[in-house]
Amino acid sequence: MDIGGGYPYIVMEKIRGYTLAQISERGGLIIDPSWTELEKLVLDLNNQKQIVHRDLHIGNIMLQTEQDIIKARRELSGKLYIIDFGSSKRIFSDRPSPDDYTLTIGSSVIKYTTEHSNLRPLKPRPGGDNLFLE
């Protein structure tokens, strides 16, 4: 964003809720939104926003909710957010390439896994579309 005068800035906000890691540790189940909506969020990040996260895992996906896991009988609803874009990269096409998941610093090469590889463990149970961790 540009605040005038050509100075870029970043806005951070506090998200009240839980990471998927916290939900998993406490035995929670996300009943809304669905797996399909998480998959769409990641596709939109890559294809519409032209960003690859490169560090997407259950600790970097949050469910914004006012619910308490215990009081909600572990069934949670809210809105999903992807957080921690410290390793992310802007891409200049509508689809990420393997090179977008590689970082070269001098003679060292870091290969990141794709967002979809990191989402596989979150696949819904057969016959359902709820988010859970295998």
N, C-alpha and C positions, 0 to 999 in steps of 0.2 A: 504494500500500500504506500501511497505517497501523501504526505501531510502538507504538501506545498513546499516550494523551494527545492524540490528534488530529494528530500530526505526520506528514505524508506523506514518503515517501522513494522513491528510485529505486535499483535495484541494477543495476550494470553488471558484466559478466563478459567475460573475454578469450576470444575464439573463435580457436582454432588452425585455420588453413586459408587460403583464398584468396577474394578477391572474384571475381565473374564477370568483371570487367575484367581482373584479373591472369591468370585462366585463359585468357581470350581472347588476351591479349598473348603468352602463352607457348605458344599452340597446343594448349591442353588441351581435353578433351572430358569432360563429365560423363555417365557411363554409369548412375549411380544416385545420386540420385533422377531421375525423369523430368520432362519438360516438364509433364505432367499434374499432378504433385505441386507444382511451382512455381505453376502456375495455381491449384490448390486452396489453397495457402498464402495467396495474395493474396485470393482470394474469402473465406476464413475471416477474414482481417484486416478486410476491409470489412464482411461480413455478420454474422459472429458476434461479433467483438471490437468492432465498430462504430468502426473507426479508418480514416481515409484518410491514407496516408503523404505524398502530395503531392510527394515528391522521390525516387521509386523509379527507379533506373537500375542499370546493371550494377556500379557502384561501391558500391551500397548493398544488394547481395545477396551473401551469403557462403556458401561451402560449407565446413562444418566437416569437416576430414579430417586424418588424421595422414600421409597420403600426400605424397610429394614429386612434383611434376609430372614432372620428368625421369625419376626412378627408376620411376614408375608407367607409363612409356611414354605419358604424357599422358592416360591414361584414369583418371578419378577417380570415387570413390564417397564418399558422406558424407551429411550432413544440411544442408539449406538453412536459412538464417536471413536475415531482413530486418533491417537495421541502420540507424542514424542517423535517429531519429524527431524531429529538431529542427524540421521543418516540418509535422509531422503534426497531425491534428485529430480530436477525438472527435466522432462524429456521433450523432444521436439517432433514427435509423431503421435498418431492416435493409438499406437500400440507399443508397449515396451519391447525392446530387443534384449538378447542376452548381454550385450555390451552395457546396457543400462544397469545391470546388476553386478558390474565389475568396477572396482576402484583401483587405479594404479598410482602408487606414491613411490617415486624413484624406481627401484627394481622390485619393490614389493607389490603383490597383487592380492586384493581382497575380493572374494567372490561371495556375494550375498545370495540368499535364496529368494525365490519369487514369492510374492504375496500369496499366490494360490497354493504353493507348496506348504506354506505356514498355516493355511486355513484347513487343509485336509483333516487334521485331528479334530476339527470342530464339526464335522459332517453330522447331519441329523440322523436320528435313529430311523430305520426303515419304517415307512408309513407315517412319519411325522416330519415336521418342519421346525421343531424347537431347537434352539442352540443347546448343545451339551458338549462335554469333553469325554472322549473315549478313554 
